[in-house]
């Protein structure tokens, strides 16, 4: 295992050294240098795209079983490899607690296994014929090269979700990692060793490189996870090139605490939903709507659970690491201060922890007395803050939860089957969790409504995002059809004994 005190400089024998300027990666907990990587130049990008295109042309000609076998080898490699180095790098790059980093990497194998078998099983459709003697069907074919623009918060897992689907569909993949988590992504790239050389490539860089990859005529699809503003820009750029895009643009997820909620379970679940990875999860619960009759009891239990959390760097025994950057923490501070000015009460937190004067730390924070006009109830916070609003009943909770331009996920805690079913029906979100937030499933679609995104990851829908359909009509016994030109004379319009053509 590497020494976490030493900076990392990549000299892997399979990596091609980039010629662009070096980018320094800074540990958000210690504010020390983790390592450096070179930014990919446009000329280097063009060369990589040419190599990937050649590899993809060979890859798409493989039968589905052979592609599936290679994807299973990737899964085997993930499960058999000591991923501690990758996890430690991730913790140091963006502050994620080590158990979450190692857990993220360990969960990647399942996506490759799922899409390997899904692509074998689901490759088209035979339709009921519209004409006798005709075999009419649709088949799926790859798009070409897909571009994967990744976020910092789940740099490996989210990359695997879309890369596995794209590879299973017969595409090549170009990965542009977030600058904050490029080192751990580069470390992970060794798992693709079983694939044809050049089929998957990782290109470090920033916004300019991402824009160039989307604009290039050599790429054919885009997968993006990030903010709403960046997601909108990516979607518009992809649309301008007529390229399909899967956009996961974050949200401000609501959580409802019903009068029928199991409060001990709800409090524990709320702590994880709100503060997991310091709130830097796209599906973090940020807006809480608690029914009046259980409000005070829930807040008391919620605060008690939150006080048990430990704050520290990602490689210490702590659940709450730093935010990824100073700008990220500044946004959290701005939203909390705005809420306080407008009447919110700080139950716990609301400040930089005295125990961590260095780094971009912020205490787990619970606010009560929140109202719709507060910015924290309208914007995505992406930090360790739970903003609680008291509501009269279940119906008001649903109404307030839906009063948002976001629609990624939504949660409710209740033991009422009626409320659970009503919430599933009425919540305006791409995902609804009842009594168990943040769970995903490779076989179910992941994505949002409203401004939270376009398209879906995972499931068959996630596979379809990286392939295109082709309708095929085959008449195995060629005959002259009666509707072909020229038409018989008696087909033409006649009225009052006169023929009109």
N, C-alpha and C positions, 0 to 999 in steps of 0.2 A: 504494500500500500504506500502511496506517495506521502511525502511530508507536507501537510497542509500549510506549513509556514513558508514553503518555497513557491515562488511564482512559476507558472507553467508556460513553456514555449514549445509549440508543436513542431516536431521533426519526425512524424510518422513516415515510414518508408513508402507507404502507398499514397501519401498526400503530395499534391503538386504545390510547391510554394507560390503563393500569390505575390505579385509585384507592387501592389498598391501600398498606401501608407499604413502604418501600424495603428491599431486601436487598442488602448489600454482598458482592461477590464478591472473594475474597482469593486472590492468587497463592500457591500452596503452596511455591514455590521462593524467592520474595523476601519473602513476607508483606506485600506491598503491595496496595493496592486496584486491581483490574482494571476494575471498573465496578459499576453498580447496575442493578437492575430492580425494578419494582413488583409486589408480590404481588397476584394476582387475588382480588377479593372474591367472595363467594357470589352476590350480585346480578349481578355481571358474568358469572360462570359461567353463570347461568341464561339470560342474554340470548344468550351465545355458543351454548349448546346449542339454543336456539330457532332461531337463524339456521342452525346446522349441520343441524338436522333438516329445515328447509325446503329447503336445498340438496341434502340426501341424497335427499329424495323425488323431486327432478328427476333426480339422478344415476342412481338405480337404474332409471329408465325408459329410459336410453340403451341402445342395443344394445351388445353386447360389443365389436364392432369399433371403435365410436366411443370407448368408454372406453379400449380398448387404445391408440388413436391418441394420446389425451391423456397416458397414462402414458409412452408413448415420448417425448412432448415434454418431460416431466419429466426423463427420462434424457438427452435431448439437452441440456437446460439445464444439468444437472450436469456433463456432459462439456465444454460450451463455456464455462462460467463460470470466471473466475479465483477459485479457492477459497482463495487464500492468506490472506485476511483471516479466514475462518472457521477455518482450521487454526491460525493464530497465536492467535486467541482461545481455542481449545481447549487449546493448549499452555499458555497463561497461566492459564487457569481451573483446570486439574487436573493440570498438570505433564507431560503426555504429550510425548515428543520430537517435534519438528516433522515428521520424515519419516513417523512413524506417524500423525500427525494428518492430513497431506495425503493419505496413502495411504488412510486410512479414508474420507474424503469421496469420493475418486476411485472407490472400490469400490462406491459406492451405486447407480450407474446400472444395474448388472446386475440387481438385484432388481426394479426397475420393468419392465425388459424381459422378464424371466422370467415374472413374474406377469401382465403384460399378455397374453402369448401363452398361458399356462396357462389363464387364465380364458376365453379364446376357444375353446380346444381341449377343455376338460373342464368340461361344464356339467350333467351328469346321466347317467342310465343307462336304457336300454330293457331291460326284463326279459322273459324268456320268459313267455308268458301263462299264466295259470291257468284261463282260460276262453276258448273260441272267440269270435271277434268283438270282443275287448276289447283295446285298446291300453293297456298298463300300463308306466308309466315313473316315474322319480324325477327331479326337477329341483332345482337349488340356487337359493336366493334370499338376498339380503343380510339381515343382522341389524338394521341401523339405524345407530346411532352406536357406534363402538368407542373405548375409552379406552386410551391408551398411556402407561404410567408407566415412565419411562426411567431407566437408571443413568448414573453419571458416566463410566464407563470407556470405553464406545463409544457416546457419546450420539447420534451421527448414524447410524452404520451399523445399529445394532440398531433404532433407530426406523424406518429405511427398510425393514428386513426385514418388520416387521409392518404398517406403514402401506401399503406397496405391495400386500401381500396383501389387506388390508382394502378398499382402494380398488378393486382389481381385482374384488372380490366385490360391489361396488355400495354400500359403506358410506361414511359420513362418519367423520372421524377427529379426535379430541381428544387432543392431545399435552400431557402434563405432564412437562416435562424435569426432570432432577435439578437442585436449586439450584446445585450446583457447576459445571454446564455449561449454564446457561440462555442465556448470551450467545451462545455459538457456535450453539446450536440456533435462537435467534431469527434470527441471521444467515443460517442455512441455509434458513429458511422461504420465502425469495424464490423458490426453485426451483418452488414450487407455483403460481406465477402463472397458468399455463395452465388451472388447474382453476376450476370455478364458485366465485364468491366465497362464503366461509364454509364450504366443504366440509371444509377442513382448518384447524384452529385450534391455536395453541400458547398454553397458559395457564400462566404461571409461578406457582409456589407450592410449598408444602411438604406435609407429611403430611395436614394438615386438608383441603386442597384435593383431594388424592388420594382421601381417604375420602368426601368429598362427591360427587366424580365417580362413584365406584363405587356409592354409595347412590342416586344420582339415578334416578328412573324414566325419564328421558329418554335414558339410555345403555343399551347392550344387550350389550356384550362388553368384556373387559378383557385387555390384554397387559401383563405385568410382567416386569422383570428386576431382580434385586437379591439380598439375603441370604435365607437360609432362613427366618429369623424373620419378616421383612417379607413374604416370599412366602406363608408360611402365613397371615398376617393378611389379605392380599389375597384369597387363595383362599377363605377362610372368609367374608369380606365379600361376595364375588361369589356364592358358593353361597347365602348368605342371601337374595340377590335373584334367585336362579335364573338367573344370567348365566354363560355360558361364559367360561372364563379360560384363557389360556396363561401359565404360570408358569415362568420360568427362574430357578432359585434358587441357582445357584452350586454349588461342589463343592470337593473336595480330591483332585484327580486323581492317580492313581498313574502312574508310569513304571517299566517293567521293563527292566533291562539284562541280557540273556541272555548265557550263556557263548559264544553264537554271534554276539554283537553286533559290528558294525564299529565299534570303539571311537573312532576319530577322528571318524567321522560322528556317533556317539551323543553324544560330548562336545559337539560343536558344536550338535547339535539340542537337547540338554538345556539348554544355556545360554539358547537362545531360549525353550524351553518353560517354563523356571523364572523367567527374569528379564525376559521381554518386558513392557514397560510397568511395570517394577518389580514384577512379579508380580501386578499388578492386572487379571488376566484370569480370567474365570470358569473357563476350561479350562486354566489354568496347571498345569504339573506341580509338585506340592508334595511328594508322598510317593514316594521312589525306592526300588526294591527291586532290589538288585544281587547277582547270583549270586557266591558266594564266590570262584570261580576267577578272576574278572576284576575283583573289587572294587577292589583297590588300584590297578591300572593305570587303570581308569576314573576313579577319584577324582582321580588325578594329572592326567590329561588334562582332566577337567572343570574342575578348579581353574585349570589353565593357561589355558584358554579364558576363564573368568570374569574372570581378572585383566586381560584385554585391554579390558574394558568401561570406558567413561568415565562419570563421574558429573557431572551439572550440570543447569541449568535446561533446560526444553524447547526453548528457542530457541538453545541453544548446541550445539556438536558433542559430544553425549553420548547414550549409549544408556540410561542409568539416570537418570531424573528423580526428583522427590520423590514420596512418597506423598500422597494427596489431602488428608489432614488430620492434625492432631496425634493424634486418637483412633485413626486407622488405624495410625500409626507406633507408638503405645503398645501396640496389640494385638500387633504384630510383636515388639516388645521383650519383652513378657510371655511369648510363646510360646518365643522363643529362650532367655530366662533359665530358664524352666521346664525346657527340654530340657537345658541345661547342668547344672543342679542334679541332674538325674536321670541324668547320666552321658554326655551327648553331647559330642563334641569339635568345636570350631570349626576348620574347615580354612582358610577365608578369611572375612573379613567379621565379622559379629556385633556391629557397633557403628555409631554415627553417624559419617559420614566427617568427618575433620578439615578437609578442603578445603571443606566446605559447612556452616559453623556456623549459617547462617540457613536456615530452611525445614525441611520434614519429610522429610529425606533419610535413607536407611539403606543401608548397603553391601550389595552382593550377597553372600549368605551361604550357605556349604555346611556342613552338619552331618553328621558320621558317628557311628556307634554309637547310632543312634536305636532306640527300642523302642516297642512298642504302647501302653504306659501313658503315654507323653509326650503332653501336650496337642496338640503340633504334629502328631502323627500321627492326631488325632481331630477337630480343628477345622479350618475353612477359615482359612488364614493371610492370604491376599490381600496378600502382600508378597514381597520378593525373597529368599526362603529356600527352599533345597532340603534336605529332611531325608532322609538316606540310611540305609537299614536293610540289613544284609548278610543274604542268605538262602542256603540250601543249594543249591537247584536251581529249575528252572522251575516245578514244581508248587507249591512253597512260595511263590514269588513271586506266582502267581495267587491262592493262598489269602489271602495278606496284602493284596494289592491289593483284593480283594473284601470284606475285613473293615472296612467303613466304612458309615456311614449315608448317604453320598453316592454318586452314580452318574452323574455328568455325562459325563466323558470318561475315557479311559485310553490309554496309549501303551506300545509295546514296540519295542525295537531288537533285531533278530535277522536273521541271514541264513538261518535254518532255515525252510523252507516249512512244515514240520510245526508248529513253534512258532507261526508267524504264524497259521496256520489255527486251531490250538488256542486261541490268545489271543482271536481274533475270536469264537470260540464260547463261551468260558468267562468272559471278563471281564464283570462286571456293570455295564455302563455304556451310556448311550445312543449313544455314539460311541467307536470304537476306531481308533487311528492306528498303523500299522506303519511305522517308519522315517521318518515325516514328520508330526510333531505339529502341532496347531492349525489344520489345513487345514479349510475348509468349502466347500460347493458349493450353489448356489441350488436345485438340483434334488434335493437329499438332505435328509432331516429333521434338524433341529438341536434337541436337547433331552436331558433326563436321566432316569434311573431314580431310584427310592427318593426321598429328600428333595430331590433336585436339580431337581425340577420336575414340571409337569403339561402335557400337550399338546406340540405341536411347532411350531417356526418353520421357514420355508423348505419347499420341495417342495410336492407336492399336499396333504400333511397340514397345512402352514402355511396354504394357501388355505382348506381345509375349516374351519379354526378360526374363520373369519370369515363363514361362510355356513351356512344351515340347509337341510335337505332337505325336500322336499314330495313325497309319493307321489300320483300322479295316475292314475286309472283312467277311460278313455274308451271307452264302447261307441258306436260310430258308427252302428249300426243298433239302436235301442232295441227290445227284446223283453221280454215277461214271462218271468222266470226261473223254473225249476221248483222252486227252493228257497225262493221267497218265500212269505209267509203268504197264505192259510191252508194248512196241510199237508193232503195227502190222507189220508183215513181209514186207508188201509192202511199209513201210515208209523208209526202208533202201536203201542205195545208190546202183544203178545198172548201169553198163556200159559194152558195147560190149557183152551183153548176160551173163555177170558174175556178181554175187552178191558180194559186198564188205561190210564187217561189221567192 
